[in-house]
């Protein structure tokens, strides 16, 4: 299986994350770049992502997973499996701070 062969739920979850970032940014050049990335993700063919696009996606997915208020949410499963395909050699994802065990002092 090619790492760029995302399942439909993975592609939709990635497009949702990128769409949220696109709405937040005021930089027109970055908005256009994110818009073309969304179009690639929503196309029926496997997305042909550049290394820069893969890095941007991996960063945004990592941030969404690590900072999500609901770490057991169903939509995070698609993001976690997509992240594994985007950045296979990257560090494993950390759970949010609220789920990490606190060691007694």
C-alpha atoms as one frame of an Amber mdcrd trajectory, in Angstrom:
protein
   0.000   0.000   0.000   1.270   3.419  -0.965   1.539   5.766   2.027  -0.411
   8.392   0.077  -3.413   6.046  -0.276  -5.585   7.526   2.422  -8.990   6.064
   3.139 -12.003   8.311   2.644 -12.430   9.014   6.383  -8.731   9.913   6.599
  -8.953  12.276   3.615 -12.085  13.936   5.003 -10.529  14.351   8.465  -7.392
  15.886   6.931  -9.455  18.230   4.738 -11.474  19.295   7.793  -8.314  20.199
   9.727  -6.858  22.121   6.781 -10.202  23.888   6.209 -10.210  25.126   9.787
  -6.687  26.465   9.386  -7.667  28.120   6.100 -10.507  29.993   7.784  -8.208
  31.276  10.540  -5.417  32.638   8.354  -5.387  36.149   6.924  -2.447  35.590
   4.589  -3.922  35.325   1.075  -1.019  33.316  -0.311  -1.332  30.776   2.511
  -5.132  30.644   2.042  -4.659  29.767  -1.637  -2.071  27.148  -0.763  -4.365
  25.559   1.827  -7.264  25.711  -0.638  -5.326  23.746  -3.249  -4.334  21.229
  -0.567  -8.010  20.747   0.336  -8.835  20.189  -3.342  -6.129  17.514  -3.560
  -7.469  15.770  -0.469 -11.078  15.807  -1.644 -10.296  14.543  -5.172 -11.184
  10.914  -5.829  -7.627  10.092  -6.892  -4.896   9.543  -4.289  -3.409  12.944
  -3.427   0.021  13.664  -4.872   1.510  15.616  -1.968   4.838  17.399  -2.028
   7.210  17.054   0.923   6.269  20.555   2.073   2.545  19.718   1.977   3.160
  16.470   3.867   5.112  18.367   6.534   2.371  21.011   6.869  -0.309  18.338
   7.169   1.694  16.293   9.672   2.279  19.383  11.840  -1.387  20.353  11.859
  -2.582  16.814  12.535  -0.099  16.402  15.398  -1.250  19.687  16.938  -4.926
  18.720  16.611  -4.404  15.315  18.225  -2.171  16.536  21.043  -4.342  19.539
  21.970  -7.841  18.147  21.441 -10.125  18.571  24.455 -11.643  15.160  23.861
  -8.746  12.727  23.335 -11.058   9.717  22.945 -13.153  11.349  20.200 -14.009
   9.099  17.272 -12.683  11.454  14.590  -9.191  11.318  16.100  -8.804   7.667
  15.067  -8.802   8.690  11.392  -6.335  11.471  12.106  -3.993   9.152  14.020
  -3.914   6.600  11.209  -3.414   9.376   8.636  -0.576  10.804  10.733   1.123
   7.401  10.718   1.080   7.536   6.911   2.178  11.178   6.708   5.121  10.935
   9.096   6.064   7.274   9.654   9.476   8.111  11.110   8.233  10.922  13.352
   7.996  10.668  17.145   4.847   8.995  18.474   1.974  11.232  19.431   1.710
  12.286  23.058  -1.609  12.191  24.885  -2.966  15.514  26.141  -1.605  16.669
  29.489  -4.892  15.919  31.204  -4.500  12.187  30.461  -0.865  11.862  31.421
  -0.313  10.279  34.805   0.980  12.531  37.475   3.766  11.085  39.548   3.713
  11.836  43.274   6.534  14.012  44.509
